[in-house]
Amino acid sequence: MADDIVWHDHKVVRSQRAENKNQKPCLLWFTGLSGSGKSTIANALDVALHSRGYHTFLLDGDNVRHGLCSDLGFSDEDRVENIRRIGEVSKLFADAGLIVLSAFISPFNSDRRLVRKLFPAGEFIEVFMDASLETCESRDPKGLYQKARSGEIKQFTGIDSPYEVPAHPELRLDTSRMSVDDCVDALVAYLLEREMIARKD
């Protein structure tokens, strides 16, 4: 079957789609423990960029598991497949010229490297939400740590499943010290500096 599948080149290429939007396509990959602020900051950045007239799309871990990845559990193998699917979907959105925001725990360095390899140099922006386990557990916005500690949830990242800290993320945001606005300002400044977006007066 695979031998019968042929790649069809598009007449409108990603650079043309991005040029129409006055931006450069990229993927901001928010990674960190549950409760580190991934979804909160990604949402806030999405609002900030949208209000400036940029074209974005936000992929959130919980939302994706309601549809695209609803057949996956939380074993190591399923986590790998979850991230593989998200990487491919993110690439498609970037090919459409969008700035993609993906908020996923994505605990394994190998998985994040796999997604990075899907993108041209400079277009994969790893954003490490640097909050300690103690900080995240004290927040516990969904009550998941409490359930993990009591044994109701198995293979929970940070408790009985590992999280591999990024060695060289493009951005490291200490959400135990930085406000939401501080984080958004840092992200927008990065995009401006790298000329992924243009300054609008």
MDTraj code that builds the backbone (N, CA, C; nanometers):
import mdtraj as md
import numpy as np

residues = "MET ALA ASP ASP ILE VAL TRP HIS ASP HIS LYS VAL VAL ARG SER GLN ARG ALA GLU ASN LYS ASN GLN LYS PRO CYS LEU LEU TRP PHE THR GLY LEU SER GLY SER GLY LYS SER THR ILE ALA ASN ALA LEU ASP VAL ALA LEU HIS SER ARG GLY TYR HIS THR PHE LEU LEU ASP GLY ASP ASN VAL ARG HIS GLY LEU CYS SER ASP LEU GLY PHE SER ASP GLU ASP ARG VAL GLU ASN ILE ARG ARG ILE GLY GLU VAL SER LYS LEU PHE ALA ASP ALA GLY LEU ILE VAL LEU SER ALA PHE ILE SER PRO PHE ASN SER ASP ARG ARG LEU VAL ARG LYS LEU PHE PRO ALA GLY GLU PHE ILE GLU VAL PHE MET ASP ALA SER LEU GLU THR CYS GLU SER ARG ASP PRO LYS GLY LEU TYR GLN LYS ALA ARG SER GLY GLU ILE LYS GLN PHE THR GLY ILE ASP SER PRO TYR GLU VAL PRO ALA HIS PRO GLU LEU ARG LEU ASP THR SER ARG MET SER VAL ASP ASP CYS VAL ASP ALA LEU VAL ALA TYR LEU LEU GLU ARG GLU MET ILE ALA ARG LYS ASP".split()
xyz = np.array([
    [0.0831, -0.1209, 0.0000],
    [0.0000, 0.0000, 0.0000],
    [0.0862, 0.1254, 0.0000],
    [0.1932, 0.1279, 0.0835],
    [0.2766, 0.2481, 0.0946],
    [0.3399, 0.2846, -0.0381],
    [0.3715, 0.1849, -0.1207],
    [0.4345, 0.2116, -0.2507],
    [0.3399, 0.2866, -0.3438],
    [0.2100, 0.2799, -0.3184],
    [0.1112, 0.3453, -0.4048],
    [0.0808, 0.4879, -0.3613],
    [0.1405, 0.5326, -0.2502],
    [0.1149, 0.6675, -0.1998],
    [0.2212, 0.7621, -0.2515],
    [0.1777, 0.8642, -0.3231],
    [0.2698, 0.9585, -0.3862],
    [0.2491, 1.0970, -0.3265],
    [0.3609, 1.1650, -0.2930],
    [0.3530, 1.3013, -0.2377],
    [0.3166, 1.3993, -0.3489],
    [0.2174, 1.4834, -0.3227],
    [0.1765, 1.5847, -0.4194],
    [0.2262, 1.7213, -0.3734],
    [0.3081, 1.7847, -0.4541],
    [0.3577, 1.9185, -0.4229],
    [0.2465, 2.0211, -0.4435],
    [0.2394, 2.1177, -0.3523],
    [0.1390, 2.2234, -0.3627],
    [0.1941, 2.3387, -0.4454],
    [0.1072, 2.4017, -0.5216],
    [0.1504, 2.5162, -0.6024],
    [0.1679, 2.6411, -0.5162],
    [0.0910, 2.6507, -0.4083],
    [0.1091, 2.7589, -0.3115],
    [0.1934, 2.7035, -0.1972],
    [0.3115, 2.7605, -0.1751],
    [0.4038, 2.7070, -0.0749],
    [0.3902, 2.7822, 0.0573],
    [0.4495, 2.7258, 0.1609],
    [0.4324, 2.7787, 0.2966],
    [0.4816, 2.9229, 0.3091],
    [0.5903, 2.9572, 0.2401],
    [0.6425, 3.0931, 0.2495],
    [0.5426, 3.1940, 0.1934],
    [0.4709, 3.1559, 0.0878],
    [0.3695, 3.2451, 0.0309],
    [0.2511, 3.2612, 0.1261],
    [0.2129, 3.1524, 0.1906],
    [0.1018, 3.1591, 0.2866],
    [0.1398, 3.2482, 0.4047],
    [0.2633, 3.2363, 0.4511],
    [0.3089, 3.3184, 0.5632],
    [0.3215, 3.4646, 0.5236],
    [0.3692, 3.4883, 0.4019],
    [0.3865, 3.6269, 0.3554],
    [0.2525, 3.7001, 0.3520],
    [0.1468, 3.6296, 0.3129],
    [0.0134, 3.6895, 0.3132],
    [-0.0291, 3.7318, 0.4532],
    [0.0260, 3.6656, 0.5527],
    [-0.0112, 3.6932, 0.6920],
    [0.0872, 3.7879, 0.7609],
    [0.1912, 3.8289, 0.6884],
    [0.2921, 3.9202, 0.7428],
    [0.3585, 3.8632, 0.8679],
    [0.3954, 3.7365, 0.8604],
    [0.4609, 3.6698, 0.9723],
    [0.5402, 3.5520, 0.9180],
    [0.6222, 3.4925, 1.0033],
    [0.6944, 3.3720, 0.9666],
    [0.6371, 3.2551, 1.0459],
    [0.6158, 3.1422, 0.9812],
    [0.5604, 3.0278, 1.0540],
    [0.6594, 2.9733, 1.1552],
    [0.6084, 2.9280, 1.2666],
    [0.6936, 2.8661, 1.3687],
    [0.6064, 2.7886, 1.4652],
    [0.6714, 2.7107, 1.5480],
    [0.6041, 2.6349, 1.6528],
    [0.6662, 2.6704, 1.7871],
    [0.5859, 2.7253, 1.8762],
    [0.6287, 2.7452, 2.0141],
    [0.5800, 2.6253, 2.0939],
    [0.6758, 2.5469, 2.1419],
    [0.6445, 2.4209, 2.2101],
    [0.6606, 2.4413, 2.3604],
    [0.5485, 2.4549, 2.4306],
    [0.5493, 2.4752, 2.5753],
    [0.5562, 2.3398, 2.6445],
    [0.6623, 2.3185, 2.7208],
    [0.6811, 2.1924, 2.7912],
    [0.7088, 2.2181, 2.9386],
    [0.6639, 2.1267, 3.0222],
    [0.6836, 2.1403, 3.1662],
    [0.5856, 2.0527, 3.2408],
    [0.6025, 2.0466, 3.3706],
    [0.5157, 1.9646, 3.4540],
    [0.3722, 2.0150, 3.4511],
    [0.2806, 1.9283, 3.4867],
    [0.1417, 1.9698, 3.5052],
    [0.1370, 2.0784, 3.6124],
    [0.0702, 2.1892, 3.5828],
    [0.0631, 2.2990, 3.6787],
    [0.1732, 2.4022, 3.6640],
    [0.2604, 2.3834, 3.5641],
    [0.3715, 2.4780, 3.5462],
    [0.3302, 2.6042, 3.4720],
    [0.2107, 2.6035, 3.4129],
    [0.1607, 2.7228, 3.3457],
    [0.1591, 2.7155, 3.1946],
    [0.1776, 2.5965, 3.1387],
    [0.1838, 2.5822, 2.9924],
    [0.0592, 2.6384, 2.9241],
    [-0.0569, 2.5871, 2.9630],
    [-0.1822, 2.6287, 2.8989],
    [-0.2131, 2.7752, 2.9272],
    [-0.1883, 2.8178, 3.0491],
    [-0.2170, 2.9568, 3.0875],
    [-0.1358, 3.0541, 3.0030],
    [-0.0057, 3.0296, 2.9920],
    [0.0812, 3.1206, 2.9187],
    [0.0564, 3.1098, 2.7688],
    [0.0365, 2.9875, 2.7184],
    [0.0090, 2.9702, 2.5753],
    [-0.1193, 3.0437, 2.5364],
    [-0.2215, 3.0336, 2.6202],
    [-0.3468, 3.1045, 2.5942],
    [-0.3271, 3.2556, 2.5963],
    [-0.2523, 3.3033, 2.6932],
    [-0.2287, 3.4475, 2.7040],
    [-0.1503, 3.4989, 2.5836],
    [-0.0509, 3.4221, 2.5372],
    [0.0246, 3.4614, 2.4194],
    [-0.0643, 3.4574, 2.2950],
    [-0.1489, 3.3579, 2.2862],
    [-0.2419, 3.3466, 2.1745],
    [-0.3288, 3.4724, 2.1651],
    [-0.3813, 3.5161, 2.2788],
    [-0.4635, 3.6375, 2.2834],
    [-0.3816, 3.7592, 2.2418],
    [-0.2595, 3.7697, 2.2943],
    [-0.1738, 3.8847, 2.2649],
    [-0.1399, 3.8928, 2.1166],
    [-0.1066, 3.7804, 2.0561],
    [-0.0721, 3.7803, 1.9135],
    [-0.1951, 3.8057, 1.8269],
    [-0.3068, 3.7448, 1.8638],
    [-0.4314, 3.7652, 1.7887],
    [-0.4725, 3.9123, 1.7918],
    [-0.4588, 3.9742, 1.9080],
    [-0.4970, 4.1154, 1.9205],
    [-0.4075, 4.2063, 1.8364],
    [-0.2869, 4.1581, 1.8045],
    [-0.1947, 4.2341, 1.7208],
    [-0.2140, 4.2036, 1.5722],
    [-0.3086, 4.1157, 1.5420],
    [-0.3394, 4.0859, 1.4029],
    [-0.2653, 3.9671, 1.3448],
    [-0.1998, 3.8870, 1.4291],
    [-0.1267, 3.7710, 1.3784],
    [-0.2169, 3.6484, 1.3749],
    [-0.1781, 3.5534, 1.2916],
    [-0.2580, 3.4335, 1.2682],
    [-0.1939, 3.3170, 1.3448],
    [-0.2670, 3.2656, 1.4407],
    [-0.2138, 3.1631, 1.5303],
    [-0.3112, 3.0463, 1.5404],
    [-0.2601, 2.9370, 1.5970],
    [-0.3485, 2.8283, 1.6391],
    [-0.2877, 2.7625, 1.7616],
    [-0.3729, 2.7346, 1.8595],
    [-0.3292, 2.6779, 1.9866],
    [-0.3720, 2.5326, 1.9979],
    [-0.2762, 2.4469, 2.0243],
    [-0.3019, 2.3051, 2.0495],
    [-0.2728, 2.2776, 2.1969],
    [-0.3725, 2.2275, 2.2675],
    [-0.3575, 2.2021, 2.4104],
    [-0.3704, 2.0528, 2.4384],
    [-0.2878, 2.0046, 2.5307],
    [-0.2820, 1.8618, 2.5588],
    [-0.4157, 1.7986, 2.5930],
    [-0.4906, 1.8590, 2.6838],
    [-0.6203, 1.8024, 2.7238],
    [-0.7188, 1.8043, 2.6084],
    [-0.7230, 1.9145, 2.5341],
    [-0.8183, 1.9265, 2.4240],
    [-0.7925, 1.8230, 2.3155],
    [-0.6659, 1.8027, 2.2825],
    [-0.6313, 1.7088, 2.1761],
    [-0.6701, 1.5662, 2.2134],
    [-0.6631, 1.5348, 2.3414],
    [-0.6988, 1.3992, 2.3853],
    [-0.8504, 1.3750, 2.3833],
    [-0.9276, 1.4780, 2.3536],
    [-1.0717, 1.4584, 2.3342],
    [-1.1036, 1.4135, 2.1916],
    [-1.0093, 1.4301, 2.1002],
    [-1.0360, 1.3965, 1.9608],
    [-0.9244, 1.3196, 1.8960],
    [-0.8249, 1.3914, 1.8443],
    [-0.7160, 1.3311, 1.7680],
    [-0.6483, 1.2166, 1.8420],
    [-0.6303, 1.2330, 1.9723],
    [-0.5569, 1.1326, 2.0504],
    [-0.6449, 1.0664, 2.1560],
    [-0.7749, 1.0594, 2.1298],
    [-0.8675, 1.0023, 2.2283],
    [-0.8472, 0.8524, 2.2479],
    [-0.7770, 0.7883, 2.1544],
    [-0.7539, 0.6436, 2.1640],
    [-0.6278, 0.6106, 2.2426],
    [-0.5560, 0.7117, 2.2915],
    [-0.4284, 0.6880, 2.3586],
    [-0.4415, 0.6994, 2.5096],
    [-0.3620, 0.6177, 2.5793],
    [-0.3550, 0.6262, 2.7249],
    [-0.2325, 0.7064, 2.7660],
    [-0.1735, 0.6714, 2.8802],
    [-0.0602, 0.7470, 2.9318],
    [0.0622, 0.6598, 2.9575],
    [0.0676, 0.5450, 2.8909],
    [0.1898, 0.4648, 2.8963],
    [0.2993, 0.5400, 2.8217],
    [0.4246, 0.4996, 2.8417],
    [0.5344, 0.5648, 2.7708],
    [0.5134, 0.5571, 2.6197],
    [0.4664, 0.4415, 2.5722],
    [0.4457, 0.4240, 2.4285],
    [0.3370, 0.5171, 2.3768],
    [0.2279, 0.5287, 2.4523],
    [0.1187, 0.6166, 2.4103],
    [0.1595, 0.7636, 2.4173],
    [0.2418, 0.7996, 2.5136],
    [0.2905, 0.9380, 2.5220],
    [0.3752, 0.9724, 2.3992],
    [0.4573, 0.8773, 2.3573],
    [0.5404, 0.8980, 2.2380],
    [0.4515, 0.9195, 2.1156],
    [0.3505, 0.8353, 2.0993],
    [0.2613, 0.8475, 1.9850],
    [0.1808, 0.9773, 1.9918],
    [0.1404, 1.0173, 2.1114],
    [0.0679, 1.1429, 2.1301],
    [0.1499, 1.2607, 2.0772],
    [0.2765, 1.2648, 2.1165],
    [0.3629, 1.3744, 2.0735],
    [0.3938, 1.3652, 1.9243],
    [0.4092, 1.2455, 1.8723],
    [0.4336, 1.2300, 1.7281],
    [0.3182, 1.2894, 1.6478],
    [0.1963, 1.2578, 1.6889],
    [0.0787, 1.3102, 1.6179],
    [0.0728, 1.4623, 1.6272],
    [0.0980, 1.5149, 1.7467],
    [0.0928, 1.6599, 1.7653],
    [0.1993, 1.7287, 1.6806],
    [0.3166, 1.6680, 1.6734],
    [0.4227, 1.7242, 1.5905],
    [0.3815, 1.7336, 1.4446],
    [0.3206, 1.6282, 1.3939],
    [0.2788, 1.6279, 1.2539],
    [0.1674, 1.7294, 1.2284],
    [0.0731, 1.7391, 1.3223],
    [-0.0348, 1.8372, 1.3073],
    [0.0216, 1.9793, 1.3158],
    [0.1139, 2.0009, 1.4073],
    [0.1765, 2.1329, 1.4207],
    [0.2477, 2.1719, 1.2922],
    [0.3132, 2.0760, 1.2298],
    [0.3830, 2.1027, 1.1036],
    [0.2839, 2.1438, 0.9958],
    [0.1689, 2.0791, 0.9898],
    [0.0682, 2.1151, 0.8908],
    [0.0193, 2.2584, 0.9117],
    [-0.0051, 2.2958, 1.0370],
    [-0.0489, 2.4322, 1.0656],
    [0.0601, 2.5327, 1.0277],
    [0.1846, 2.4983, 1.0563],
    [0.2954, 2.5871, 1.0190],
    [0.3068, 2.5977, 0.8673],
    [0.2833, 2.4868, 0.7969],
    [0.2851, 2.4898, 0.6509],
    [0.1774, 2.5835, 0.5963],
    [0.0711, 2.6036, 0.6748],
    [-0.0351, 2.6972, 0.6360],
    [0.0034, 2.8414, 0.6668],
    [0.1240, 2.8605, 0.7229],
    [0.1732, 2.9944, 0.7511],
    [0.1413, 3.0463, 0.8893],
    [0.0944, 2.9578, 0.9764],
    [0.0519, 2.9995, 1.1096],
    [0.1649, 2.9959, 1.2113],
    [0.1478, 3.0734, 1.3169],
    [0.2290, 3.0616, 1.4378],
    [0.1544, 2.9646, 1.5279],
    [0.2160, 2.8509, 1.5548],
    [0.1500, 2.7434, 1.6291],
    [0.1985, 2.7439, 1.7737],
    [0.1057, 2.7323, 1.8658],
    [0.1372, 2.7232, 2.0081],
    [0.0914, 2.5861, 2.0564],
    [0.1827, 2.5054, 2.1066],
    [0.1491, 2.3708, 2.1537],
    [0.1864, 2.3575, 2.3006],
    [0.0878, 2.3254, 2.3822],
    [0.1086, 2.3142, 2.5270],
    [0.0917, 2.1682, 2.5694],
    [0.2048, 2.1007, 2.5891],
    [0.2045, 1.9591, 2.6238],
    [0.3152, 1.9321, 2.7257],
    [0.2884, 1.8464, 2.8214],
    [0.3929, 1.8087, 2.9169],
    [0.5151, 1.7581, 2.8407],
    [0.4915, 1.6710, 2.7424],
    [0.5987, 1.6138, 2.6579],
    [0.7251, 1.5878, 2.7392],
    [0.7216, 1.4861, 2.8258],
    [0.8276, 1.4689, 2.9252],
    [0.9618, 1.4186, 2.8735],
    [0.9648, 1.3654, 2.7506],
    [1.0874, 1.2997, 2.7053],
    [1.1629, 1.3855, 2.6025],
    [1.2921, 1.4026, 2.6259],
    [1.3768, 1.4790, 2.5343],
    [1.3726, 1.4221, 2.3925],
    [1.3694, 1.2901, 2.3822],
    [1.3723, 1.2261, 2.2498],
    [1.2489, 1.2645, 2.1686],
    [1.1337, 1.2751, 2.2338],
    [1.0108, 1.3116, 2.1634],
    [1.0166, 1.4557, 2.1155],
    [1.0684, 1.5435, 2.2007],
    [1.0773, 1.6846, 2.1616],
    [1.1778, 1.7026, 2.0478],
    [1.2850, 1.6236, 2.0494],
    [1.3812, 1.6277, 1.9389],
    [1.3164, 1.5814, 1.8088],
    [1.2316, 1.4803, 1.8198],
    [1.1614, 1.4281, 1.7020],
    [1.0771, 1.5375, 1.6368],
    [1.0063, 1.6146, 1.7176],
    [0.9243, 1.7231, 1.6642],
    [1.0131, 1.8334, 1.6071],
    [1.1214, 1.8659, 1.6778],
    [1.2128, 1.9705, 1.6300],
    [1.2628, 1.9393, 1.4888],
    [1.2904, 1.8118, 1.4627],
    [1.3450, 1.7718, 1.3329],
    [1.2449, 1.7893, 1.2187],
    [1.1177, 1.8064, 1.2517],
    [1.0159, 1.8275, 1.1493],
    [1.0191, 1.9696, 1.0930],
    [1.0891, 2.0599, 1.1627],
    [1.0844, 2.2008, 1.1292],
    [1.2196, 2.2520, 1.0805],
    [1.2159, 2.3508, 0.9892],
    [1.3413, 2.4153, 0.9488],
    [1.4085, 2.4805, 1.0692],
    [1.5369, 2.5001, 1.0593],
    [1.6134, 2.5610, 1.1691],
    [1.5515, 2.6946, 1.2094],
    [1.5353, 2.7118, 1.3393],
    [1.4835, 2.8368, 1.3921],
    [1.3329, 2.8423, 1.4070],
    [1.2628, 2.7436, 1.3520],
    [1.1162, 2.7475, 1.3561],
    [1.0569, 2.6660, 1.4708],
    [1.1379, 2.5835, 1.5367],
    [1.0919, 2.5118, 1.6554],
    [1.1465, 2.5855, 1.7768],
    [1.0565, 2.6399, 1.8568],
    [1.0955, 2.7210, 1.9720],
    [1.0500, 2.6488, 2.0985],
    [1.1458, 2.5873, 2.1661],
    [1.1145, 2.5126, 2.2879],
    [1.1060, 2.6096, 2.4051],
    [0.9903, 2.6119, 2.4700],
    [0.9663, 2.7013, 2.5828],
    [0.9494, 2.6148, 2.7077],
    [1.0518, 2.6152, 2.7918],
    [1.0487, 2.5341, 2.9137],
    [0.9853, 2.6140, 3.0261],
    [0.8717, 2.5646, 3.0754],
    [0.8041, 2.6259, 3.1879],
    [0.8704, 2.5740, 3.3150],
    [0.9625, 2.6526, 3.3655],
    [1.0524, 2.6096, 3.4716],
    [0.9900, 2.6354, 3.6078],
    [0.9086, 2.5405, 3.6514],
    [0.8483, 2.5477, 3.7845],
    [0.8769, 2.4162, 3.8552],
    [0.9173, 2.4236, 3.9799],
    [0.9541, 2.3029, 4.0539],
    [0.8314, 2.2152, 4.0786],
    [0.8574, 2.0885, 4.1066],
    [0.7497, 1.9964, 4.1414],
    [0.6713, 2.0496, 4.2605],
    [0.7432, 2.1053, 4.3580],
    [0.6761, 2.1587, 4.4782],
    [0.5805, 2.2715, 4.4411],
    [0.6251, 2.3607, 4.3517],
    [0.5396, 2.4714, 4.3075],
    [0.4174, 2.4198, 4.2337],
    [0.4396, 2.3282, 4.1413],
    [0.3284, 2.2746, 4.0626],
    [0.2302, 2.1976, 4.1502],
    [0.2848, 2.1234, 4.2445],
    [0.1982, 2.0435, 4.3313],
    [0.1188, 2.1335, 4.4252],
    [0.1767, 2.2465, 4.4650],
    [0.1036, 2.3383, 4.5523],
    [-0.0111, 2.4058, 4.4779],
    [0.0037, 2.4206, 4.3468],
    [-0.1044, 2.4769, 4.2650],
    [-0.2110, 2.3705, 4.2394],
    [-0.1671, 2.2584, 4.1860],
    [-0.2534, 2.1433, 4.1563],
    [-0.3914, 2.1871, 4.1063],
    [-0.3986, 2.2632, 3.9952],
    [-0.5255, 2.3212, 3.9512],
    [-0.6342, 2.2194, 3.9182],
    [-0.5925, 2.0977, 3.8802],
    [-0.6910, 1.9959, 3.8434],
    [-0.7026, 1.8849, 3.9480],
    [-0.6289, 1.8996, 4.0581],
    [-0.6330, 1.7962, 4.1623],
    [-0.5647, 1.6677, 4.1224],
    [-0.4778, 1.6746, 4.0204],
    [-0.4161, 1.5533, 3.9675],
    [-0.3038, 1.5009, 4.0562],
    [-0.2265, 1.5920, 4.1151],
    [-0.1181, 1.5467, 4.2022],
    [-0.1738, 1.4719, 4.3234],
    [-0.2806, 1.5238, 4.3770],
    [-0.3429, 1.4579, 4.4926],
    [-0.3869, 1.3170, 4.4557],
    [-0.4462, 1.3034, 4.3365],
    [-0.4890, 1.1705, 4.2910],
    [-0.3686, 1.0801, 4.2651],
    [-0.2611, 1.1368, 4.2102],
    [-0.1410, 1.0578, 4.1837],
    [-0.0776, 1.0107, 4.3138],
    [-0.0729, 1.0986, 4.4121],
    [-0.0155, 1.0622, 4.5421],
    [-0.0961, 0.9525, 4.6112],
    [-0.2277, 0.9541, 4.5873],
    [-0.3142, 0.8542, 4.6525],
    [-0.3240, 0.7253, 4.5726],
    [-0.2615, 0.7229, 4.4540],
    [-0.2611, 0.6024, 4.3724],
    [-0.3772, 0.5922, 4.2757],
    [-0.4624, 0.6948, 4.2708],
    [-0.5754, 0.6920, 4.1782],
    [-0.5305, 0.7071, 4.0335],
    [-0.4207, 0.7802, 4.0118],
    [-0.3657, 0.7985, 3.8776],
    [-0.2264, 0.7362, 3.8752],
    [-0.2037, 0.6520, 3.7763],
    [-0.0735, 0.5879, 3.7606],
    [0.0049, 0.6555, 3.6491],
    [0.1372, 0.6410, 3.6527],
    [0.2285, 0.6938, 3.5499],
    [0.2085, 0.8443, 3.5319],
    [0.2022, 0.9152, 3.6442],
    [0.1825, 1.0602, 3.6407],
    [0.3179, 1.1292, 3.6431],
    [0.3404, 1.2160, 3.5456],
    [0.4712, 1.2816, 3.5313],
    [0.5075, 1.3610, 3.6556],
    [0.6286, 1.3358, 3.7040],
    [0.6777, 1.4039, 3.8231],
    [0.6588, 1.3225, 3.9500],
    [0.5682, 1.2258, 3.9453],
    [0.5428, 1.1415, 4.0630],
    [0.5979, 1.0009, 4.0395],
    [0.5355, 0.9259, 3.9487],
    [0.5876, 0.7916, 3.9206],
    [0.6239, 0.7737, 3.7731],
    [0.6373, 0.8847, 3.7027],
    [0.6861, 0.8842, 3.5656],
    [0.7785, 1.0048, 3.5500],
    [0.8924, 0.9891, 3.4835],
    [0.9927, 1.0957, 3.4830],
    [0.9591, 1.2125, 3.3910],
    [1.0174, 1.3281, 3.4228],
    [1.0175, 1.4419, 3.3316],
    [1.1632, 1.4791, 3.3056],
    [1.2005, 1.4814, 3.1780],
    [1.3382, 1.5125, 3.1398],
    [1.3471, 1.6612, 3.1054],
    [1.4203, 1.7350, 3.1872],
    [1.4324, 1.8792, 3.1721],
    [1.5082, 1.9121, 3.0438],
    [1.4575, 2.0047, 2.9614],
    [1.5299, 2.0436, 2.8393],
    [1.6681, 2.0991, 2.8724],
    [1.7677, 2.0563, 2.7972],
    [1.9048, 2.1019, 2.8223],
    [1.9280, 2.2423, 2.7676],
    [1.8724, 2.2697, 2.6501],
    [1.8976, 2.3993, 2.5857],
    [1.7699, 2.4535, 2.5216],
    [1.6705, 2.4866, 2.6015],
    [1.5482, 2.5431, 2.5428],
    [1.5739, 2.6829, 2.4880],
    [1.4976, 2.7212, 2.3881],
    [1.5107, 2.8573, 2.3359],
    [1.4693, 2.9596, 2.4417],
    [1.3710, 2.9244, 2.5222],
    [1.3241, 3.0135, 2.6286],
    [1.2983, 2.9331, 2.7549],
    [1.3375, 2.9890, 2.8678],
    [1.3095, 2.9290, 2.9983],
    [1.2326, 3.0319, 3.0796],
    [1.1104, 2.9982, 3.1183],
    [1.0260, 3.0905, 3.1929],
    [1.0030, 3.0355, 3.3330],
    [1.0496, 3.1083, 3.4324],
    [1.0323, 3.0683, 3.5721],
    [0.8975, 3.1187, 3.6205],
    [0.7963, 3.0347, 3.6074],
    [0.6604, 3.0784, 3.6398],
    [0.6333, 3.0864, 3.7898],
    [0.7319, 3.0471, 3.8702],
    [0.7163, 3.0679, 4.0144],
    [0.7504, 3.2118, 4.0514],
    [0.8194, 3.2814, 3.9605],
    [0.8606, 3.4197, 3.9863],
    [0.8000, 3.5193, 3.8867],
    [0.7767, 3.4738, 3.7637],
    [0.7289, 3.5641, 3.6587],
    [0.5767, 3.5629, 3.6527],
    [0.5182, 3.6802, 3.6308],
    [0.3739, 3.6901, 3.6132],
    [0.3373, 3.6458, 3.4716],
    [0.2090, 3.6283, 3.4467],
    [0.1634, 3.5934, 3.3118],
    [0.2072, 3.7006, 3.2121],
    [0.1898, 3.8265, 3.2491],
    [0.2293, 3.9367, 3.1600],
    [0.3793, 3.9359, 3.1330],
    [0.4591, 3.9066, 3.2365],
    [0.6049, 3.8988, 3.2188],
    [0.6408, 3.7911, 3.1169],
    [0.5747, 3.6763, 3.1275],
    [0.6022, 3.5654, 3.0363],
    [0.5638, 3.6007, 2.8937],
    [0.4472, 3.6613, 2.8773],
    [0.4017, 3.6998, 2.7432],
    [0.4965, 3.8032, 2.6827],
    [0.5379, 3.9001, 2.7636],
    [0.6316, 4.0016, 2.7144],
    [0.7620, 3.9384, 2.6665],
    [0.8114, 3.8397, 2.7410],
    [0.9350, 3.7719, 2.7038],
    [0.9184, 3.6951, 2.5730],
    [0.8054, 3.6327, 2.5556],
    [0.7786, 3.5558, 2.4344],
    [0.7632, 3.6466, 2.3124],
    [0.6892, 3.7547, 2.3282],
    [0.6719, 3.8487, 2.2179],
    [0.8063, 3.9104, 2.1802],
    [0.8866, 3.9449, 2.2806],
    [1.0190, 4.0017, 2.2544],
    [1.1056, 3.9035, 2.1764],
    [1.0976, 3.7762, 2.2101],
    [1.1745, 3.6747, 2.1391],
    [1.1306, 3.6681, 1.9925],
    [1.0004, 3.6663, 1.9685],
    [0.9492, 3.6581, 1.8317],
    [0.9880, 3.7810, 1.7506],
    [0.9863, 3.8971, 1.8133],
    [1.0283, 4.0199, 1.7454],
    [1.1773, 4.0164, 1.7135],
    [1.2564, 3.9745, 1.8113],
    [1.4018, 3.9690, 1.7925],
    [1.4391, 3.8747, 1.6794],
    [1.3679, 3.7621, 1.6697],
    [1.3973, 3.6635, 1.5649],
    [1.3244, 3.6963, 1.4346],
    [1.2512, 3.8065, 1.4346],
    [1.1764, 3.8541, 1.3175],
    [1.0744, 3.7526, 1.2686],
    [1.0170, 3.6771, 1.3634],
    [0.9055, 3.5896, 1.3299],
    [0.7792, 3.6749, 1.3115],
    [0.7722, 3.7845, 1.3844],
    [0.6664, 3.8833, 1.3691],
    [0.7318, 4.0194, 1.3504],
    [0.6544, 4.1144, 1.2981],
    [0.7070, 4.2497, 1.2754],
    [0.6513, 4.3433, 1.3818],
    [0.7323, 4.4387, 1.4209],
    [0.6869, 4.5386, 1.5175],
    [0.5794, 4.6252, 1.4528],
    [0.4684, 4.6427, 1.5243],
    [0.3592, 4.7249, 1.4741],
    [0.3432, 4.8482, 1.5614],
    [0.3598, 4.9643, 1.5028],
    [0.3493, 5.0903, 1.5767],
    [0.2028, 5.1323, 1.5917],
])
top = md.Topology()
chain = top.add_chain()
for i, resn in enumerate(residues, 1):
    res = top.add_residue(resn, chain, resSeq=i)
    for name in ("N", "CA", "C"):
        top.add_atom(name, md.element.get_by_symbol(name[0]), res)
traj = md.Trajectory(xyz[None], top)
